[in-house]
Amino acid sequence: MHRAVPLGLRALQFLIALTVLALAAAMIANQVFDSPAVTIRYSTFTGGFGMIVCGVGIASLFVSFIPALVPIALDGLAGLLFLGGGIAWAIGLRGVDNCTNGGSMLENGLLNQGSVRSGDNVGYGVVRDGDNEAAVYGKLRGNCQRAQADEILQFICFAMAVALAGVGYLQLRRGGSRSGAYVA
């Protein structure tokens, strides 16, 4: 029973990190012009790193040769990386109002699937031949909702990582186990 709570928290953290990775990967897969924005690529990194940290945290619950400082340090680092990802999304989505303003979403480099300029004309990756305005708006709205979900989930992962690192540190200070199984 003493491993059930930390194992459940790690499993939840893993699923959220996996979702961060999947949302960003979906946006990369839909990119038409240019390379995906740094914010989107960074989200794939944070999601993958968060999953690795969860794996180490879970392993530390079952094996005693992983020092308690390893998952604490990795949780702290993951927390900082997730915070950076959440802030990057918040800055990148500034000016996009609740995924309802098609004009501001179309001009946002995180949402428009890339753009190409030819003289005074701009072509956006989200606009395909034969697409009507409703279809383009639907794609933009979907990208916007994925981006906002990624932002929120990165902040949730930040909070979980910091909480796990804090609990681990307090357990270690109280003279708890020197192994990685620091949450009882």
C-alpha angles and dihedrals in degrees: 000000000000090000096045097082098047090042090053092048091049091049091051091047089050093051093049092048089048089052091050089053094045094049092051092044090053090053091049091049090055095049111122107173130031121359118297116276117270090245091060094046090047089055090058088053095048092046092051093044091049090054091051091049089052090051091053090046092052092046090051089059091061106032125056099203093077106090115233090239092065098067090037092054093043091049090051092049092045089050091055092047093049090048089053091050093050092049092048090054092046091053093043093051094047109130095026106115112212092309092288105105106082093190096056091043092051092054094046111102092210093057109031097070091239133307139235125204125211111177107303094343124093124199119201125208091227091062113079128181110277095019114137123213093264092055092050091047090050092053092047092048091050091050090047093051091049090049093049091047090050090051094050094045091051090056090048090051089049091055093046093048093049091047092050091047091048094049090047092050093049091048090051092049092050088060096259125154119319089215123089093260091097104145116073 
